[in-house]
């Protein structure tokens, strides 16, 4: 598939004036982003969340956006409801929380001391999702600089527990359905493929995240023991290894009975969208992760369908016994795994949890405990033929002069489901984020030069969507 | 089997004078032990080893024993060669290094701030093996207080890499075979069973300790990745789990082809010795580790034979990805296990390492790396009918008034093999250590009251062994 730009961008005088404003104010936007990224808002550690919510509201004020911090059953949300000309109402969603920084020793710069390095801004959260928020704030500011009345009403919803998939935001949306009412909703950010092609994502996978723990007495000793008793005392680490090995086969297929029963296969519309995916997904994965062979040997179209459509069972962490330097001859008293299940429509996290527990019991793992850490992210998708989806695709195509990549369902999870089921709004990852990388990994970054085009397109999209 | 003491102890006036000396000097011995235990000589971390060797030599000087620190290819050894009346020469072996302190947060008191608590002395290394060294030093001092000429020549050998099974001491013994020449050798300590019955161990298991690591490219990503790529990018944690699961079955039997080929079964003499083991091994294990069911359902005589005679494959540590609080949706780039194989005659560590590597290759784990951390501890046993073994049994029986437990092979590993093969000396765990516990675990301790009888018996044994 050709990546050549076939058409001139459809830009008008307003776009030009917006770009001039953005260029003139770029350093101020970067300074705001630096300020946001210096706040260590790690939701997994319940760290600095109210302070960061207050900071977000203050920074939004710097962009001329009056926001308020609102309590939720979890971390505070920040909401701003801006009036506009059109009857079509847009909701934009971002989050101010970030992933943990572990392994800290792989960071070149301290993760909460944002650093400019080789044209990049490096910090935890700069790509996911604080940079994306700044892009949208700057787009609104630039639009208002050109015309004080926004082209359409825009409601900002910025939450603080996205990275732990906290359920509070779902409850908040239900409680504040009137305040948040909208005709179309944008998730945290659209993006560009590595070759610069815009990507519009229409759905997200759901998530079940659990801790599986094996410990004594029957599974092994109640305190760490000398390994000399290993001939007769069971080792929880072995129990955990066997329990985990029973969950997935060598090709990545989950062995839990019933796991795939509710998986809704992609239909012809979905497959057509997948077929429009650029051929570089595979190359990008090879380059990014240094992988020479993919799971189950997949490649090409099969790889894309697997990546976007398959539910997974992933070991995110393992911990037991001694892992320091050298030798320690210990029989551990406890062994723990963190497991991340990505689910697809119509799997339900609570039901998969029940199937997991039944599987472990059926396989004889009576002394293995499953603790659910999140069960609230339900997989959800917007129909690819929704009129507002088609409109966003059209605006994006016209701006970039190339057919956008329309992804039926993102491999990453996010909170689409309340937007679809509570607000009834077609939901997609709209706009475009700055280019960057290492989200959820050390040395997260964005390219500073990519901020201007991201802001300009976002402003253009907001404007065109009003019509 | 009855644990009743059937005979009066055979004590004479010299034993009485020795006990008086020990009681009068006990607080000084405890002070020396506190001083040794305050030195954080963790060999796995190469920590404070030369300083502790120098401290050991100085403390030995406090007991009137002129010792010298001697270089080895590893940590320094401390040697003292004391003249004595008999032509029968005794070598006693101890070690000044200790296990790591991890998990530190389970210690009630800091591990290197020895603390008296409820009649106990609590510190890392107090039971394994600094307390045992103090018992022998005090025994020599007490013997000399009664008679300046020792009943037999005694050579002390105190090394600093026992807990990591460092090979240097084997080389040192080969190089210094003349200096260390002896007719009988005692390992780090004999002990009493929980019911107070003396135990004489005649052999030790060998050890192969390895790290098994799975990492990219083909086994997974080269850096930690977002778990959204899990449908197509292999996860090293899954590779490691499958590799480990292939090593051992649910009953504890090792699945590596050829693993058991060289195992020399116990003969009738060994089985007779095992049959004399007290019936409380099983009860002790149940009480110590809170275990309700043993591996493979063994109990009674089968449990003892398994405990003392079976080689093992033990997961001592597991580490991969995120193990902090809450949720992190990461695909780890690396997963590591520490594995401790306890071997029995005539298994050879180097050969088992080769079998392990071949097993992993045969099972298709091409991207799993095996790093050997120790291969030098070879299993070894002294014949149970050696005349000096029978003499030690007799002296011990007479003192305690009960038949000693003679164990053909200890489940814990130690460096018997060089004593047997290089020095040609019948080797056993002689004397008795103070009662205590939590060796290799948090809150290691000895009972302070148990020092006096341990020292008195050790002095008696040294004296009687001269005849």
Boltz contact constraints between the chains, C-beta under 6 A:
constraints:
  - contact:
      token1: [A, 44]
      token2: [B, 326]
      max_distance: 6.0
  - contact:
      token1: [A, 44]
      token2: [B, 327]
      max_distance: 6.0
  - contact:
      token1: [A, 100]
      token2: [B, 324]
      max_distance: 6.0
  - contact:
      token1: [A, 100]
      token2: [B, 328]
      max_distance: 6.0
  - contact:
      token1: [A, 102]
      token2: [B, 322]
      max_distance: 6.0
  - contact:
      token1: [A, 102]
      token2: [B, 324]
      max_distance: 6.0
  - contact:
      token1: [A, 164]
      token2: [B, 326]
      max_distance: 6.0
  - contact:
      token1: [A, 164]
      token2: [B, 327]
      max_distance: 6.0
  - contact:
      token1: [A, 209]
      token2: [B, 327]
      max_distance: 6.0
  - contact:
      token1: [A, 216]
      token2: [B, 290]
      max_distance: 6.0
  - contact:
      token1: [A, 217]
      token2: [B, 290]
      max_distance: 6.0
  - contact:
      token1: [A, 217]
      token2: [B, 291]
      max_distance: 6.0
  - contact:
      token1: [A, 217]
      token2: [B, 292]
      max_distance: 6.0
  - contact:
      token1: [A, 218]
      token2: [B, 292]
      max_distance: 6.0
  - contact:
      token1: [A, 218]
      token2: [B, 293]
      max_distance: 6.0
  - contact:
      token1: [A, 221]
      token2: [B, 289]
      max_distance: 6.0
  - contact:
      token1: [A, 222]
      token2: [B, 290]
      max_distance: 6.0
  - contact:
      token1: [A, 223]
      token2: [B, 441]
      max_distance: 6.0
  - contact:
      token1: [A, 224]
      token2: [B, 441]
      max_distance: 6.0
  - contact:
      token1: [A, 225]
      token2: [B, 289]
      max_distance: 6.0
  - contact:
      token1: [A, 226]
      token2: [B, 439]
      max_distance: 6.0
  - contact:
      token1: [A, 226]
      token2: [B, 440]
      max_distance: 6.0
  - contact:
      token1: [A, 227]
      token2: [B, 314]
      max_distance: 6.0
  - contact:
      token1: [A, 227]
      token2: [B, 340]
      max_distance: 6.0
  - contact:
      token1: [A, 228]
      token2: [B, 411]
      max_distance: 6.0
  - contact:
      token1: [A, 228]
      token2: [B, 412]
      max_distance: 6.0
  - contact:
      token1: [A, 230]
      token2: [B, 312]
      max_distance: 6.0
  - contact:
      token1: [A, 230]
      token2: [B, 314]
      max_distance: 6.0
  - contact:
      token1: [A, 231]
      token2: [B, 306]
      max_distance: 6.0
  - contact:
      token1: [A, 231]
      token2: [B, 307]
      max_distance: 6.0
  - contact:
      token1: [A, 231]
      token2: [B, 310]
      max_distance: 6.0
  - contact:
      token1: [A, 231]
      token2: [B, 312]
      max_distance: 6.0
  - contact:
      token1: [A, 232]
      token2: [B, 294]
      max_distance: 6.0
  - contact:
      token1: [A, 232]
      token2: [B, 295]
      max_distance: 6.0
  - contact:
      token1: [A, 232]
      token2: [B, 298]
      max_distance: 6.0
  - contact:
      token1: [A, 232]
      token2: [B, 303]
      max_distance: 6.0
  - contact:
      token1: [A, 232]
      token2: [B, 306]
      max_distance: 6.0
  - contact:
      token1: [A, 232]
      token2: [B, 307]
      max_distance: 6.0
  - contact:
      token1: [A, 233]
      token2: [B, 289]
      max_distance: 6.0
  - contact:
      token1: [A, 233]
      token2: [B, 291]
      max_distance: 6.0
  - contact:
      token1: [A, 234]
      token2: [B, 295]
      max_distance: 6.0
  - contact:
      token1: [A, 235]
      token2: [B, 315]
      max_distance: 6.0
  - contact:
      token1: [A, 237]
      token2: [B, 315]
      max_distance: 6.0
  - contact:
      token1: [A, 237]
      token2: [B, 318]
      max_distance: 6.0
  - contact:
      token1: [A, 238]
      token2: [B, 315]
      max_distance: 6.0
  - contact:
      token1: [A, 241]
      token2: [B, 241]
      max_distance: 6.0
  - contact:
      token1: [A, 241]
      token2: [B, 244]
      max_distance: 6.0
  - contact:
      token1: [A, 241]
      token2: [B, 245]
      max_distance: 6.0
  - contact:
      token1: [A, 242]
      token2: [B, 245]
      max_distance: 6.0
  - contact:
      token1: [A, 244]
      token2: [B, 241]
      max_distance: 6.0
  - contact:
      token1: [A, 245]
      token2: [B, 241]
      max_distance: 6.0
  - contact:
      token1: [A, 245]
      token2: [B, 242]
      max_distance: 6.0
  - contact:
      token1: [A, 245]
      token2: [B, 245]
      max_distance: 6.0
  - contact:
      token1: [A, 289]
      token2: [B, 221]
      max_distance: 6.0
  - contact:
      token1: [A, 289]
      token2: [B, 225]
      max_distance: 6.0
  - contact:
      token1: [A, 289]
      token2: [B, 233]
      max_distance: 6.0
  - contact:
      token1: [A, 290]
      token2: [B, 216]
      max_distance: 6.0
  - contact:
      token1: [A, 290]
      token2: [B, 217]
      max_distance: 6.0
  - contact:
      token1: [A, 290]
      token2: [B, 222]
      max_distance: 6.0
  - contact:
      token1: [A, 291]
      token2: [B, 217]
      max_distance: 6.0
  - contact:
      token1: [A, 291]
      token2: [B, 233]
      max_distance: 6.0
  - contact:
      token1: [A, 292]
      token2: [B, 217]
      max_distance: 6.0
  - contact:
      token1: [A, 292]
      token2: [B, 218]
      max_distance: 6.0
  - contact:
      token1: [A, 293]
      token2: [B, 218]
      max_distance: 6.0
  - contact:
      token1: [A, 294]
      token2: [B, 232]
      max_distance: 6.0
  - contact:
      token1: [A, 295]
      token2: [B, 232]
      max_distance: 6.0
  - contact:
      token1: [A, 295]
      token2: [B, 234]
      max_distance: 6.0
  - contact:
      token1: [A, 298]
      token2: [B, 232]
      max_distance: 6.0
  - contact:
      token1: [A, 303]
      token2: [B, 232]
      max_distance: 6.0
  - contact:
      token1: [A, 306]
      token2: [B, 231]
      max_distance: 6.0
  - contact:
      token1: [A, 306]
      token2: [B, 232]
      max_distance: 6.0
  - contact:
      token1: [A, 307]
      token2: [B, 231]
      max_distance: 6.0
  - contact:
      token1: [A, 307]
      token2: [B, 232]
      max_distance: 6.0
  - contact:
      token1: [A, 310]
      token2: [B, 231]
      max_distance: 6.0
  - contact:
      token1: [A, 312]
      token2: [B, 230]
      max_distance: 6.0
  - contact:
      token1: [A, 312]
      token2: [B, 231]
      max_distance: 6.0
  - contact:
      token1: [A, 314]
      token2: [B, 227]
      max_distance: 6.0
  - contact:
      token1: [A, 314]
      token2: [B, 230]
      max_distance: 6.0
  - contact:
      token1: [A, 314]
      token2: [B, 235]
      max_distance: 6.0
  - contact:
      token1: [A, 315]
      token2: [B, 235]
      max_distance: 6.0
  - contact:
      token1: [A, 315]
      token2: [B, 237]
      max_distance: 6.0
  - contact:
      token1: [A, 315]
      token2: [B, 238]
      max_distance: 6.0
  - contact:
      token1: [A, 316]
      token2: [B, 321]
      max_distance: 6.0
  - contact:
      token1: [A, 316]
      token2: [B, 322]
      max_distance: 6.0
  - contact:
      token1: [A, 316]
      token2: [B, 330]
      max_distance: 6.0
  - contact:
      token1: [A, 317]
      token2: [B, 321]
      max_distance: 6.0
  - contact:
      token1: [A, 317]
      token2: [B, 322]
      max_distance: 6.0
  - contact:
      token1: [A, 317]
      token2: [B, 323]
      max_distance: 6.0
  - contact:
      token1: [A, 318]
      token2: [B, 237]
      max_distance: 6.0
  - contact:
      token1: [A, 318]
      token2: [B, 318]
      max_distance: 6.0
  - contact:
      token1: [A, 318]
      token2: [B, 320]
      max_distance: 6.0
  - contact:
      token1: [A, 319]
      token2: [B, 323]
      max_distance: 6.0
  - contact:
      token1: [A, 320]
      token2: [B, 318]
      max_distance: 6.0
  - contact:
      token1: [A, 321]
      token2: [B, 316]
      max_distance: 6.0
  - contact:
      token1: [A, 321]
      token2: [B, 317]
      max_distance: 6.0
  - contact:
      token1: [A, 322]
      token2: [B, 102]
      max_distance: 6.0
  - contact:
      token1: [A, 322]
      token2: [B, 316]
      max_distance: 6.0
  - contact:
      token1: [A, 322]
      token2: [B, 317]
      max_distance: 6.0
  - contact:
      token1: [A, 323]
      token2: [B, 317]
      max_distance: 6.0
  - contact:
      token1: [A, 323]
      token2: [B, 319]
      max_distance: 6.0
  - contact:
      token1: [A, 324]
      token2: [B, 100]
      max_distance: 6.0
  - contact:
      token1: [A, 324]
      token2: [B, 102]
      max_distance: 6.0
  - contact:
      token1: [A, 326]
      token2: [B, 44]
      max_distance: 6.0
  - contact:
      token1: [A, 326]
      token2: [B, 164]
      max_distance: 6.0
  - contact:
      token1: [A, 327]
      token2: [B, 44]
      max_distance: 6.0
  - contact:
      token1: [A, 327]
      token2: [B, 164]
      max_distance: 6.0
  - contact:
      token1: [A, 327]
      token2: [B, 209]
      max_distance: 6.0
  - contact:
      token1: [A, 327]
      token2: [B, 373]
      max_distance: 6.0
  - contact:
      token1: [A, 328]
      token2: [B, 100]
      max_distance: 6.0
  - contact:
      token1: [A, 329]
      token2: [B, 340]
      max_distance: 6.0
  - contact:
      token1: [A, 330]
      token2: [B, 316]
      max_distance: 6.0
  - contact:
      token1: [A, 330]
      token2: [B, 440]
      max_distance: 6.0
  - contact:
      token1: [A, 340]
      token2: [B, 227]
      max_distance: 6.0
  - contact:
      token1: [A, 340]
      token2: [B, 329]
      max_distance: 6.0
  - contact:
      token1: [A, 373]
      token2: [B, 327]
      max_distance: 6.0
  - contact:
      token1: [A, 411]
      token2: [B, 228]
      max_distance: 6.0
  - contact:
      token1: [A, 412]
      token2: [B, 228]
      max_distance: 6.0
  - contact:
      token1: [A, 439]
      token2: [B, 226]
      max_distance: 6.0
  - contact:
      token1: [A, 440]
      token2: [B, 226]
      max_distance: 6.0
  - contact:
      token1: [A, 440]
      token2: [B, 330]
      max_distance: 6.0
  - contact:
      token1: [A, 441]
      token2: [B, 223]
      max_distance: 6.0
  - contact:
      token1: [A, 441]
      token2: [B, 224]
      max_distance: 6.0
